Amino acid sequence: MQPMMRSEILPAPSVPFPGIPGLQDGSGAIVWVETLASQGACAYPITPSTPMGVGFEAEAAAGKRNAWGEPLAFFEPESEHSSASACEGFALGGGRITNFTSGQGLVLMKEVLHVIAGKRLPCVFHVAARALSWHALNIHAGHDDIFAVIDAGWGVLFARNAQEAADLALIARAAAERSQTPFFVVQDGFITSHTLETLSLPEPELVRELLGPPDGLNALMDPSQPLQSGTVQNQDAYMRGRIAQRVYARSAAPAVTDAMERYAALTGRCYRPVDAYRADDADLLLVCLGSMARTAEVACDHARERGLRAGVVHLTALRPFFGAEVARRLWRAKAVAVIERLDAPLHQSNPLCTEVKAALCDGAGLREGYPGIGRLPAVYEGVAGLGGREVTVGMLEAAFLHLAQHPVEPRSFVLGVHAGGALTSRPEPPPEGYVLRGHSVGGFGSVATNKLLADLLWRLLGVRIRAWPHYGSEKKGMPTTYFLQLSDRPPRAQCEPSAVDFVAVHTPRAFEAGDPLRGLRDGGCLYVQAAAATEDELRAALPPHVLARAKRLCIVGLDALRIARDLAPRPDLVQRFQGVALVGAFLRASPLAAPLRSRETELWDTVSRAVFDQFGRHGKEVAAANLEAVRRGFDEAVLLGEVRR
């Protein structure tokens, strides 16, 4: 998997390995790193970790070699449990191995996870964190899967975005091999694993420098000389073996810290086991894991504008747990809220909240020489984002405002649903940068179109980009919403933007199901897929309430169905071809593309490369038809209103 290149996007700092500019989602970032760092993967992927396994297997099948020129191995057994056992065997032979899993798949591995840790095998597994099935099945983000195996003796590093997923994959590998402790690298399912972002991909040379060759690993078995391991131990031996392993546990924390420091020196990208944002003088702190922490930073900024001394603490390292550092970050605060993507109401507190309280009460801060541990901050417990439910800036700002009233009830609260102890969300602030929102139906190819548009604008404009879909598990034929956000700096809030500049409506069902114009700024663009070849036909196809806003918008109409019927190479592709024509209409109508329209040759050369990069694997005929659909979308779009610059 070659990264998409544009060298001028990210300035190169004065470090040996600043990274290769790229556009990847969290899954693609992991595939890029692991196909360089590891020798193989044994996996039985489960949604939403599947793209990692599929991507790794595709690279292995295509003959990609790792950073040392070795061919990659991929083995898919009959279950997640078996895949973990296969990883165990690979590592026992001295191999550098990885795995990709989520949710129930991770829990099914649990028996083997203890064995891998007990045999001190430095595996690195990647988890697209997913809610477990409780009252119903859910395939979206939740942290109860990782907490279900938190006692298995593995290190756990949490990534907030695709960049961190890539970097922490290497940091985890270095720490694992130094401490002989296996590690999980966790990213939020769909929220991070399926969101395209601009990032700096680690170079093969960096991988070689940081990790060293895999033939230096400690091989405990020779496959040609079979040996039995994990034999029965009775009372006299088992406890001695378990307690003797504490030396490895004690070495894990310095191994993580050392790997992060080495990585910062090599790349300029700095990580800390306990990361903090505006926390040094904060009276009010939110503690969280994963993608929610970036949204919390935006909420923190808005709380500061209200005069509140707010801050955010993110635990990059959940295991080993850096209790002294957690206490040091929190002890000055008056009130702390620990926001978690799980709910365990039979516990004294939710798991992370319990650990935060323990770290404070343990007196870790006092031993480190920080006075004031006798005046502990009040610790509140929050629940948000279960099953992938959005966690917005307004919700987290409400949590800050709740803390500002300390002492106040409830001490345990919920964000995002109407229930007992729920906090009322604050109004959502406008998003950073330029935002497109699309309303479509699963099967139209709209998510692929959004990826193509993101790639194209990244190549042409060199801006920071996030592109992500929002759909349920009932994909084909069901409503789909997708987003594209462009900004001069990395967009932080990982939630639906409250205001948009361009709305794409691929189906009239969107007008029946709700208001697709919600949040569309005056002067913005509205794209409507309609059987209209003239301005009058377009007006006739628009609902009355849309026409009422026509003077304040640029409305773009396109008969994408006719284009799809004309160009689709096969009848089964007609539905999917309706989405890609939007790219041409966007380039014709969006003010963002205005400077590109004057560079016609460069524009269409870049469009051609982007289309063939995305669709070329389906054959030249399919790629050429997609390119022609984009061209016709540009030429045949009907515009009402002025295209504002």
C-alpha positions as CSV (number, residue, x, y, z in Angstrom):
1,M,0.0,0.0,0.0
2,Q,1.8,3.1,-1.2
3,P,1.1,6.4,0.6
4,M,-0.3,9.2,-1.5
5,M,2.5,11.7,-1.8
6,R,2.5,15.5,-1.6
7,S,5.8,16.7,-0.1
8,E,4.8,20.3,0.6
9,I,1.8,19.5,2.8
10,L,3.7,19.0,6.1
11,P,6.9,21.0,6.8
12,A,9.8,18.8,7.6
13,P,11.2,19.5,11.0
14,S,14.9,19.1,11.7
15,V,14.7,15.5,12.7
16,P,15.9,12.4,10.9
17,F,12.5,11.0,10.1
18,P,9.8,13.6,9.7
19,G,7.4,11.1,8.0
20,I,5.9,10.6,4.5
21,P,2.9,12.9,4.0
22,G,-0.2,10.7,3.4
23,L,-3.9,10.4,3.6
24,Q,-5.1,7.3,5.4
25,D,-7.7,6.2,7.9
26,G,-6.7,4.5,11.1
27,S,-6.9,1.0,9.6
28,G,-4.8,2.0,6.6
29,A,-2.2,3.6,8.9
30,I,-1.9,0.3,10.9
31,V,-1.6,-1.7,7.6
32,W,1.2,0.6,6.5
33,V,3.2,0.3,9.7
34,E,2.7,-3.4,10.3
35,T,3.6,-4.4,6.7
36,L,6.9,-2.7,7.4
37,A,7.5,-3.7,11.0
38,S,6.2,-7.3,11.3
39,Q,6.9,-10.6,9.6
40,G,3.3,-11.7,9.5
41,A,-0.2,-11.5,10.8
42,C,-2.4,-14.3,12.1
43,A,-5.9,-12.9,12.2
44,Y,-9.6,-13.6,12.0
45,P,-10.8,-10.0,11.8
46,I,-14.2,-8.8,13.0
47,T,-16.0,-5.5,12.3
48,P,-14.7,-2.8,12.6
49,S,-11.1,-4.2,12.5
50,T,-11.7,-6.0,9.2
51,P,-10.0,-3.4,6.9
52,M,-6.8,-4.0,8.8
53,G,-6.8,-7.7,8.2
54,V,-8.0,-7.3,4.6
55,G,-5.4,-4.6,3.9
56,F,-2.5,-6.7,5.4
57,E,-3.6,-9.8,3.5
58,A,-3.8,-7.8,0.2
59,E,-0.3,-6.5,0.7
60,A,1.1,-9.9,1.5
61,A,-0.6,-11.4,-1.6
62,A,0.8,-8.6,-3.8
63,G,4.3,-9.5,-2.7
64,K,5.1,-6.6,-0.4
65,R,8.1,-7.1,1.8
66,N,8.8,-5.6,5.2
67,A,11.4,-3.1,6.0
68,W,14.1,-5.8,6.0
69,G,13.1,-7.2,2.6
70,E,11.4,-10.3,4.0
71,P,8.1,-11.6,2.5
72,L,5.0,-11.2,4.6
73,A,3.0,-14.1,5.9
74,F,-0.8,-14.0,6.5
75,F,-2.8,-16.8,8.1
76,E,-6.5,-16.8,8.8
77,P,-7.6,-19.7,10.9
78,E,-11.2,-20.6,11.9
79,S,-11.7,-18.2,14.8
80,E,-10.3,-15.3,16.8
81,H,-9.2,-17.8,19.5
82,S,-7.3,-19.8,17.0
83,S,-5.7,-16.7,15.5
84,A,-4.3,-15.7,18.9
85,S,-3.0,-19.2,19.3
86,A,-1.3,-19.0,15.9
87,C,0.3,-15.7,17.0
88,E,1.5,-17.4,20.1
89,G,3.2,-20.1,18.0
90,F,4.7,-17.6,15.6
91,A,6.2,-15.6,18.5
92,L,7.5,-18.7,20.3
93,G,9.5,-19.3,17.1
94,G,11.0,-15.8,17.4
95,G,8.8,-14.2,14.8
96,R,7.5,-10.6,14.9
97,I,3.7,-11.1,14.6
98,T,0.5,-9.0,14.7
99,N,-3.3,-9.5,14.9
100,F,-6.4,-7.3,14.3
101,T,-9.6,-7.7,16.3
102,S,-12.5,-6.0,18.1
103,G,-15.4,-6.6,20.5
104,Q,-16.5,-10.2,21.0
105,G,-13.5,-11.4,18.9
106,L,-11.1,-9.9,21.5
107,V,-13.0,-11.4,24.4
108,L,-13.0,-14.8,22.6
109,M,-9.2,-14.6,22.6
110,K,-8.9,-14.0,26.4
111,E,-7.8,-17.5,27.3
112,V,-4.9,-17.3,25.0
113,L,-4.0,-13.6,25.9
114,H,-3.1,-14.7,29.4
115,V,-0.8,-17.4,27.9
116,I,0.9,-15.0,25.6
117,A,1.6,-12.6,28.5
118,G,2.7,-15.5,30.7
119,K,5.2,-16.7,28.2
120,R,6.6,-13.2,27.8
121,L,5.9,-13.0,24.0
122,P,6.2,-9.5,22.7
123,C,3.2,-9.6,20.3
124,V,1.4,-6.4,19.2
125,F,-2.3,-6.7,18.5
126,H,-4.5,-3.9,17.1
127,V,-8.0,-3.3,18.5
128,A,-10.7,-1.2,16.8
129,A,-12.5,-0.8,20.1
130,R,-16.2,-1.9,19.8
131,A,-19.1,-2.2,22.2
132,L,-19.9,-5.7,23.5
133,S,-23.4,-7.2,23.0
134,W,-25.5,-6.5,26.0
135,H,-29.2,-6.0,25.4
136,A,-28.5,-5.9,21.7
137,L,-25.8,-6.3,19.1
138,N,-23.8,-3.2,18.3
139,I,-20.7,-3.0,16.0
140,H,-19.7,0.5,16.8
141,A,-17.3,2.2,19.3
142,G,-17.2,1.2,22.9
143,H,-14.4,0.4,25.4
144,D,-16.0,-2.5,27.3
145,D,-14.1,-4.9,25.0
146,I,-10.7,-3.7,26.0
147,F,-11.7,-3.5,29.7
148,A,-12.9,-7.1,29.5
149,V,-9.3,-8.2,28.9
150,I,-7.5,-5.5,30.9
151,D,-6.4,-8.1,33.4
152,A,-4.6,-10.3,30.8
153,G,-1.2,-8.8,31.4
154,W,-0.9,-6.8,28.2
155,G,0.2,-3.2,27.8
156,V,-2.5,-0.9,26.4
157,L,-1.9,2.3,24.4
158,F,-4.8,4.4,23.2
159,A,-4.7,6.4,19.9
160,R,-6.8,9.5,19.5
161,N,-6.5,9.7,15.7
162,A,-4.9,7.9,12.7
163,Q,-1.6,9.6,13.2
164,E,-1.3,8.3,16.7
165,A,-2.4,4.8,15.6
166,A,0.5,4.7,13.3
167,D,3.0,6.1,15.7
168,L,1.9,4.1,18.7
169,A,2.1,0.9,16.7
170,L,5.9,1.4,16.5
171,I,6.2,2.7,20.1
172,A,4.2,-0.4,21.4
173,R,6.5,-2.7,19.4
174,A,9.6,-1.2,20.8
175,A,8.3,-1.3,24.4
176,A,7.0,-4.8,24.0
177,E,10.3,-6.2,22.8
178,R,12.3,-4.4,25.4
179,S,10.1,-5.5,28.3
180,Q,9.0,-8.9,26.9
181,T,5.4,-7.8,27.4
182,P,2.7,-8.0,24.7
183,F,0.8,-4.8,23.8
184,F,-2.6,-3.7,22.5
185,V,-2.8,-0.6,20.3
186,V,-6.4,0.6,20.6
187,Q,-8.3,3.0,18.4
188,D,-12.1,3.7,18.4
189,G,-14.0,1.5,16.0
190,F,-15.3,3.4,13.0
191,I,-14.6,6.8,14.6
192,T,-10.8,6.4,14.1
193,S,-10.5,3.2,12.1
194,H,-12.6,4.5,9.2
195,T,-11.8,8.2,9.2
196,L,-9.5,9.5,6.5
197,E,-7.0,12.0,7.8
198,T,-3.8,13.7,6.6
199,L,-0.9,12.4,8.5
200,S,2.9,11.6,8.4
201,L,3.5,7.9,7.7
202,P,6.6,6.4,9.3
203,E,9.4,5.7,6.9
204,P,10.8,2.2,6.4
205,E,14.2,3.6,7.5
206,L,12.6,4.8,10.8
207,V,11.2,1.3,11.3
208,R,14.6,-0.2,10.9
209,E,16.3,2.4,13.2
210,L,13.7,2.1,16.0
211,L,13.1,-1.7,16.1
212,G,16.2,-3.4,14.6
213,P,15.9,-6.6,12.6
214,P,13.3,-9.2,13.7
215,D,15.9,-12.0,13.7
216,G,17.2,-10.6,17.0
217,L,14.0,-11.7,18.9
218,N,14.3,-14.4,21.5
219,A,13.1,-17.7,19.9
220,L,11.9,-20.0,22.7
221,M,11.1,-22.9,20.3
222,D,12.6,-24.4,17.2
223,P,9.8,-25.7,15.0
224,S,12.1,-28.5,13.8
225,Q,12.7,-29.6,17.4
226,P,9.2,-29.8,19.0
227,L,9.0,-28.8,22.6
228,Q,6.0,-28.8,25.0
229,S,5.2,-25.6,26.9
230,G,2.6,-24.5,29.4
231,T,2.7,-27.8,31.3
232,V,0.8,-28.4,34.5
233,Q,2.4,-26.8,37.6
234,N,1.3,-27.7,41.1
235,Q,1.2,-25.7,44.3
236,D,5.0,-25.6,44.8
237,A,5.8,-24.1,41.5
238,Y,2.9,-22.1,40.0
239,M,3.0,-19.1,42.5
240,R,6.7,-18.8,42.2
241,G,6.4,-18.5,38.5
242,R,3.7,-15.9,38.6
243,I,5.4,-13.7,41.2
244,A,8.7,-14.0,39.3
245,Q,7.1,-12.3,36.4
246,R,6.7,-9.0,38.3
247,V,10.2,-8.0,37.1
248,Y,8.7,-7.8,33.5
249,A,5.8,-5.8,34.7
250,R,8.1,-3.3,36.5
251,S,10.1,-3.0,33.3
252,A,7.1,-2.1,31.1
253,A,6.7,1.5,32.3
254,P,10.3,2.5,31.6
255,A,10.1,0.7,28.3
256,V,7.1,2.8,27.2
257,T,8.7,6.0,28.4
258,D,12.0,5.2,26.7
259,A,10.3,4.2,23.4
260,M,8.3,7.5,23.4
261,E,11.4,9.5,24.0
262,R,13.3,7.8,21.3
263,Y,10.4,8.2,18.9
264,A,10.3,11.9,19.6
265,A,14.0,12.4,19.0
266,L,13.7,10.5,15.7
267,T,10.4,12.0,14.3
268,G,9.6,15.2,16.3
269,R,6.2,13.7,17.2
270,C,6.1,13.7,21.0
271,Y,4.0,11.3,23.1
272,R,3.6,11.0,26.9
273,P,2.0,8.1,28.9
274,V,-0.3,10.7,30.4
275,D,-0.9,13.6,28.0
276,A,-2.4,16.9,29.1
277,Y,-4.0,19.9,27.4
278,R,-4.2,23.2,29.2
279,A,-4.0,21.3,32.5
280,D,-1.2,23.0,34.3
281,D,-3.4,25.7,35.9
282,A,-6.7,24.0,35.5
283,D,-9.3,23.8,38.3
284,L,-11.6,21.6,36.2
285,L,-10.4,18.6,34.3
286,L,-11.9,16.0,32.0
287,V,-10.1,12.6,31.9
288,C,-10.8,10.4,28.9
289,L,-9.5,7.8,26.4
290,G,-9.3,7.8,22.6
291,S,-10.9,10.0,20.1
292,M,-13.1,11.7,22.6
293,A,-10.1,13.5,24.0
294,R,-9.6,15.6,20.9
295,T,-13.3,16.8,21.0
296,A,-12.7,17.5,24.7
297,E,-9.9,19.9,23.8
298,V,-12.3,22.0,21.7
299,A,-14.8,22.0,24.6
300,C,-11.9,23.0,26.9
301,D,-11.1,26.0,24.7
302,H,-14.8,27.2,24.8
303,A,-14.9,26.7,28.6
304,R,-11.8,28.9,28.9
305,E,-13.6,31.6,26.9
306,R,-16.3,31.5,29.6
307,G,-13.7,32.2,32.2
308,L,-13.4,28.6,33.4
309,R,-9.9,27.2,34.1
310,A,-10.5,24.0,32.2
311,G,-8.1,21.2,31.0
312,V,-8.1,17.7,29.5
313,V,-6.0,14.7,30.5
314,H,-5.7,11.7,28.1
315,L,-4.2,8.4,29.1
316,T,-2.2,7.3,26.2
317,A,-0.9,4.4,28.3
318,L,-3.7,2.7,30.1
319,R,-1.4,-0.2,30.9
320,P,1.0,0.1,32.4
321,F,-0.9,2.5,34.6
322,F,1.2,5.6,35.4
323,G,-0.5,6.3,38.7
324,A,2.0,8.8,40.0
325,E,1.8,10.8,36.8
326,V,-2.1,10.7,36.9
327,A,-2.0,12.0,40.4
328,R,0.5,14.7,39.6
329,R,-1.7,15.9,36.7
330,L,-4.9,15.9,38.8
331,W,-4.1,16.9,42.3
332,R,-4.3,20.7,41.8
333,A,-7.8,20.6,40.4
334,K,-11.0,21.2,42.4
335,A,-13.1,18.8,40.4
336,V,-12.3,16.0,37.9
337,A,-14.8,14.2,35.6
338,V,-13.7,10.8,34.2
339,I,-15.7,10.3,30.9
340,E,-15.9,6.7,29.7
341,R,-17.3,4.8,26.7
342,L,-18.7,2.0,28.9
343,D,-21.1,1.6,31.8
344,A,-20.6,-0.9,34.7
345,P,-23.3,0.1,37.2
346,L,-22.6,-2.8,39.5
347,H,-19.0,-1.5,40.1
348,Q,-18.2,1.0,42.8
349,S,-17.3,3.3,39.9
350,N,-16.6,2.7,36.2
351,P,-13.2,1.1,35.7
352,L,-11.1,4.1,34.7
353,C,-12.8,6.3,37.3
354,T,-11.9,3.6,39.9
355,E,-8.3,3.7,38.9
356,V,-8.1,7.5,38.9
357,K,-9.5,7.5,42.4
358,A,-7.0,4.8,43.5
359,A,-4.1,6.8,42.0
360,L,-5.1,9.9,44.0
361,C,-5.8,8.1,47.2
362,D,-2.6,6.0,47.0
363,G,-0.6,9.2,47.8
364,A,1.4,8.8,44.6
365,G,1.6,12.6,44.2
366,L,2.9,13.0,47.8
367,R,5.7,10.5,47.2
368,E,6.7,12.5,44.1
369,G,7.1,15.6,46.2
370,Y,3.8,17.3,45.3
371,P,2.0,18.8,48.3
372,G,-1.7,18.9,48.5
373,I,-2.5,15.3,48.2
374,G,-4.5,15.6,51.4
375,R,-7.0,17.8,49.6
376,L,-8.1,15.4,47.0
377,P,-10.1,16.8,44.0
378,A,-13.7,15.7,43.8
379,V,-14.0,13.0,41.2
380,Y,-17.1,12.8,39.1
381,E,-18.1,9.9,36.8
382,G,-19.4,10.4,33.3
383,V,-20.7,8.0,30.6
384,A,-20.8,9.0,26.9
385,G,-20.5,7.5,23.4
386,L,-21.7,4.0,24.0
387,G,-22.2,2.0,20.8
388,G,-20.6,4.8,18.8
389,R,-23.1,7.4,19.8
390,E,-21.6,10.8,19.1
391,V,-19.8,12.7,21.8
392,T,-20.0,16.4,20.9
393,V,-18.3,19.6,21.9
394,G,-21.5,20.8,23.5
395,M,-21.8,17.7,25.7
396,L,-18.3,17.9,27.0
397,E,-18.7,21.7,27.6
398,A,-21.8,20.8,29.7
399,A,-19.5,18.5,31.7
400,F,-17.1,21.4,32.4
401,L,-20.0,23.7,33.4
402,H,-21.3,20.9,35.8
403,L,-17.9,20.7,37.4
404,A,-17.8,24.5,37.8
405,Q,-20.8,24.2,40.2
406,H,-18.9,21.8,42.5
407,P,-20.2,20.6,44.9
408,V,-23.2,19.6,42.8
409,E,-25.3,16.5,42.1
410,P,-25.3,14.2,40.3
411,R,-21.8,12.9,40.9
412,S,-22.4,10.3,38.2
413,F,-23.9,11.6,35.0
414,V,-24.7,10.7,31.4
415,L,-24.0,12.7,28.2
416,G,-26.0,12.4,25.0
417,V,-29.2,10.6,26.0
418,H,-32.2,11.7,28.1
419,A,-32.0,9.6,31.2
420,G,-31.6,9.9,34.9
421,G,-28.5,12.0,35.7
422,A,-28.2,13.3,32.1
423,L,-26.6,16.7,31.5
424,T,-28.1,19.2,29.0
425,S,-25.7,19.8,26.2
426,R,-24.5,23.3,25.3
427,P,-25.0,24.7,21.8
428,E,-22.5,23.4,19.3
429,P,-19.8,25.8,18.2
430,P,-19.1,26.3,14.5
431,P,-16.6,23.8,13.1
432,E,-13.1,24.5,12.0
433,G,-12.6,25.0,8.2
434,Y,-14.8,24.1,5.2
435,V,-17.3,21.3,5.6
436,L,-19.2,19.1,3.2
437,R,-22.1,16.9,4.3
438,G,-23.7,14.3,2.0
439,H,-27.0,12.5,2.3
440,S,-27.2,9.2,0.4
441,V,-28.2,5.6,0.4
442,G,-26.0,2.6,1.1
443,G,-24.9,1.1,-2.2
444,F,-24.7,4.4,-4.2
445,G,-20.9,4.5,-3.8
446,S,-21.1,7.8,-1.9
447,V,-18.6,6.8,0.8
448,A,-16.1,5.9,-2.0
449,T,-16.9,9.2,-3.7
450,N,-16.1,11.0,-0.4
451,K,-12.8,9.3,-0.2
452,L,-12.0,10.2,-3.8
453,L,-13.0,13.8,-3.2
454,A,-10.8,14.0,-0.1
455,D,-7.8,12.5,-1.9
456,L,-8.3,14.9,-4.8
457,L,-8.6,18.1,-2.7
458,W,-5.6,17.0,-0.6
459,R,-3.5,16.6,-3.8
460,L,-4.7,19.9,-5.3
461,L,-4.9,22.1,-2.2
462,G,-2.5,20.6,0.3
463,V,-4.8,21.2,3.2
464,R,-5.6,19.2,6.3
465,I,-8.5,16.8,5.8
466,R,-10.8,14.6,7.7
467,A,-13.4,12.5,5.8
468,W,-15.7,10.0,7.4
469,P,-19.0,8.1,6.9
470,H,-21.9,7.9,9.4
471,Y,-24.0,4.8,8.9
472,G,-25.4,2.0,10.9
473,S,-24.9,-1.7,10.5
474,E,-27.8,-2.0,8.0
475,K,-25.7,-0.4,5.2
476,K,-27.1,-1.3,1.7
477,G,-30.3,0.5,0.8
478,M,-30.4,2.4,4.1
479,P,-29.7,6.2,4.7
480,T,-26.0,7.1,4.8
481,T,-24.5,10.4,5.8
482,Y,-20.9,11.3,5.1
483,F,-18.7,14.3,5.9
484,L,-15.6,16.0,4.5
485,Q,-13.8,18.7,6.5
486,L,-10.9,20.8,5.3
487,S,-8.8,23.1,7.4
488,D,-5.4,24.8,7.7
489,R,-4.7,22.8,10.8
490,P,-5.8,19.2,11.8
491,P,-9.5,19.3,12.7
492,R,-10.0,18.2,16.3
493,A,-13.7,17.7,17.1
494,Q,-14.6,14.1,16.2
495,C,-18.3,14.7,15.8
496,E,-20.9,15.9,13.3
497,P,-20.2,19.5,12.4
498,S,-23.0,21.9,13.4
499,A,-22.6,24.1,10.3
500,V,-21.7,23.1,6.7
501,D,-20.7,24.9,3.5
502,F,-21.8,22.3,1.0
503,V,-24.7,19.8,1.2
504,A,-25.0,16.9,-1.3
505,V,-28.4,15.3,-1.6
506,H,-28.2,12.1,-3.6
507,T,-31.7,10.9,-3.1
508,P,-35.1,12.7,-2.6
509,R,-35.7,10.4,0.4
510,A,-33.4,12.8,2.3
511,F,-36.0,15.5,2.1
512,E,-38.7,13.1,3.4
513,A,-36.6,11.8,6.3
514,G,-35.5,15.1,7.7
515,D,-34.0,18.5,6.8
516,P,-30.8,18.0,4.8
517,L,-30.4,21.8,4.8
518,R,-29.9,22.0,8.5
519,G,-26.8,23.9,9.3
520,L,-26.1,25.0,5.7
521,R,-24.6,28.4,5.9
522,D,-26.1,31.3,3.8
523,G,-24.0,31.5,0.6
524,G,-23.3,27.8,0.7
525,C,-23.9,25.2,-2.0
526,L,-26.6,22.6,-2.3
527,Y,-26.2,19.7,-4.7
528,V,-29.3,17.9,-5.7
529,Q,-29.4,14.7,-7.8
530,A,-32.4,15.4,-10.1
531,A,-33.5,14.7,-13.7
532,A,-32.9,18.3,-14.8
533,A,-31.1,19.6,-17.8
534,T,-32.1,23.2,-17.5
535,E,-32.6,25.8,-14.8
536,D,-36.4,25.6,-15.1
537,E,-36.4,21.8,-14.8
538,L,-34.2,22.1,-11.8
539,R,-36.6,24.6,-10.1
540,A,-39.5,22.3,-10.8
541,A,-37.7,19.4,-9.2
542,L,-36.9,21.2,-5.9
543,P,-39.2,21.1,-2.9
544,P,-40.9,24.5,-2.1
545,H,-38.9,25.1,1.1
546,V,-35.6,24.7,-0.8
547,L,-36.7,27.2,-3.5
548,A,-37.5,29.6,-0.7
549,R,-33.8,29.6,0.2
550,A,-32.6,29.7,-3.4
551,K,-31.5,33.3,-3.3
552,R,-29.2,32.7,-0.4
553,L,-27.6,29.5,-1.9
554,C,-25.9,28.2,-5.0
555,I,-28.0,25.2,-6.0
556,V,-26.4,22.6,-8.2
557,G,-28.5,20.0,-10.1
558,L,-27.3,17.0,-11.9
559,D,-28.9,14.0,-13.6
560,A,-26.4,11.5,-12.1
561,L,-28.7,8.6,-12.8
562,R,-28.6,9.3,-16.6
563,I,-24.8,9.6,-16.4
564,A,-24.6,6.3,-14.5
565,R,-26.8,4.5,-17.0
566,D,-24.7,5.8,-19.9
567,L,-21.4,4.9,-18.5
568,A,-21.6,2.0,-16.0
569,P,-19.7,-1.0,-17.6
570,R,-22.1,-3.5,-16.1
571,P,-25.8,-3.2,-15.1
572,D,-24.9,-4.0,-11.4
573,L,-22.7,-0.9,-11.3
574,V,-25.4,1.6,-12.3
575,Q,-26.4,2.3,-8.7
576,R,-22.8,2.8,-7.5
577,F,-21.9,5.1,-10.4
578,Q,-24.5,7.7,-9.3
579,G,-22.2,8.8,-6.5
580,V,-19.0,9.6,-8.4
581,A,-20.6,12.3,-10.6
582,L,-20.8,14.5,-7.5
583,V,-17.0,15.0,-7.7
584,G,-17.4,16.9,-11.1
585,A,-20.3,18.9,-9.8
586,F,-18.3,19.9,-6.7
587,L,-15.4,21.1,-8.8
588,R,-17.8,23.1,-11.0
589,A,-19.7,24.8,-8.2
590,S,-17.8,25.0,-4.9
591,P,-15.9,28.2,-4.2
592,L,-13.2,26.1,-2.7
593,A,-12.4,24.8,-6.2
594,A,-12.5,28.2,-7.9
595,P,-8.7,28.6,-8.1
596,L,-8.5,25.0,-9.5
597,R,-10.8,25.8,-12.4
598,S,-8.4,28.3,-13.8
599,R,-5.7,25.5,-13.9
600,E,-7.6,23.2,-16.1
601,T,-4.8,21.0,-17.3
602,E,-3.4,20.4,-13.8
603,L,-6.9,19.9,-12.5
604,W,-7.8,17.1,-14.9
605,D,-4.4,15.4,-14.8
606,T,-4.8,15.2,-11.0
607,V,-8.4,14.0,-11.2
608,S,-7.3,11.3,-13.6
609,R,-4.5,10.1,-11.3
610,A,-6.8,10.1,-8.3
611,V,-9.5,8.2,-10.0
612,F,-7.2,5.5,-11.4
613,D,-5.5,5.2,-8.0
614,Q,-8.8,4.5,-6.3
615,F,-10.6,2.4,-9.0
616,G,-7.8,1.0,-11.0
617,R,-7.9,-2.3,-9.0
618,H,-11.3,-2.9,-10.6
619,G,-9.8,-2.7,-14.1
620,K,-9.0,0.0,-16.6
621,E,-12.5,0.0,-18.1
622,V,-14.2,0.7,-14.7
623,A,-11.6,3.4,-13.8
624,A,-12.0,5.1,-17.2
625,A,-15.8,5.1,-16.8
626,N,-15.5,6.7,-13.4
627,L,-13.3,9.4,-14.8
628,E,-15.8,10.1,-17.6
629,A,-18.5,10.3,-15.0
630,V,-16.6,13.0,-13.1
631,R,-16.0,14.9,-16.4
632,R,-19.7,14.8,-17.2
633,G,-20.7,15.8,-13.7
634,F,-18.6,18.9,-14.3
635,D,-19.9,19.7,-17.7
636,E,-23.6,18.8,-17.2
637,A,-24.2,20.4,-13.7
638,V,-27.0,23.0,-13.8
639,L,-26.5,26.0,-11.5
640,L,-29.0,28.3,-9.8
641,G,-27.4,31.3,-8.1
642,E,-23.9,32.7,-7.9
643,V,-20.9,30.6,-7.2
644,R,-19.3,32.6,-4.4
645,R,-15.6,32.8,-4.0
